Amino acid sequence: MIDLHTHSIFSDGELIPSELVRRAAVAGYRAIAIADHADFSNFDHMIPRLSQVAQELGRHYGLPVLFGVELTYIPPSLIDKAAKEARKLGAQLVICHGESLVEPVPPGTNRAAIEAGVDILAHPGLISAEDVILAREKGVCLEISTRKGHSLGNGHLAAIARKFGADLVINTDTHSPDDLTPWEKARKVALGAGLSEDEVEKARGNSLRIVERILGKKLD
């Protein structure tokens, strides 16, 4: 499993980064990203501290550990500014909390995040065809989520991404130990959403591509 969307105690996750990474290693993960909920109030607190521990944890536990943010409930007009600020502070990965079916994220968040060029738009709910086309053009990956609630939009996303050729990734949005998902289970969630085996493998390849771009090397 290459999981590019997990949370630690730096936001609303239950685990400190070291336990999160260790549990991921035991679950057979090939790579993990810690991308805690963030806005302008905590960028400067969270990003530097995660950057201090990520590489060392990865070295000790035998898998790459990336660090970034999940821009969350930020007014759409400020998302571009927020993405730029997170990257300026060193975030390796910028995710945006999409318009999930189960949370009152502001309308227009999906479009603003794509226009800002985030790396991944998480659980985008009933994303529109126009936004999927824009995501394809901008190279923004759309997330199939294994997390309860957010996964309710997976079927819609799978179908519309296939229709318009947008790139997908498969993530867990882990908040607690039980959310960590070995690849075989994540694969079944994606197949249940309507993806074919080939499309599941392509999504896994998209995650690998992101990791290798950030690391600047091939993943072992």
C-alpha angles and dihedrals in degrees: 000000000000104000116188099176121061135133134220134186087285083086128358100322120118099224134071111236095258094055092043092054094044092051090048091052091051089050089058099255118169093200139353136197124206106212110168125192109275147173135161091293097067110020093102093047099046109035099055092046094050090047089056094058107028101081094042093050090049092051093051097044099039105244136088113265115200125190131210144121141272106220102221132194091340113156107261093239089060100045096092091051091047094050091051092048093050092051091046089056090052107265108163093200130031117199126175125212102240131211096285118189091238103049134058098241110166115268111253093039093114093053095043092050092050092047088051090056099237115178096237133015104210123220095337096189116206093358115186126246090243092056093047090052090049091049090054091050093047096043094241114154119224119218130238102200128210090195119110113253096015089060091066089087095050096098093052091046094049092052098044094043089053092049094053101030100245121161120251135199128192117227138164104219085217117203100156136028092261091059094066105105129200113226096255092059092045089050091055092050090053092047089049089055088059103263118141122234089257092051091050090053091048090053090051088050090053090056090049090050091054092050093048092048091053094044093043091225144069117281113242 
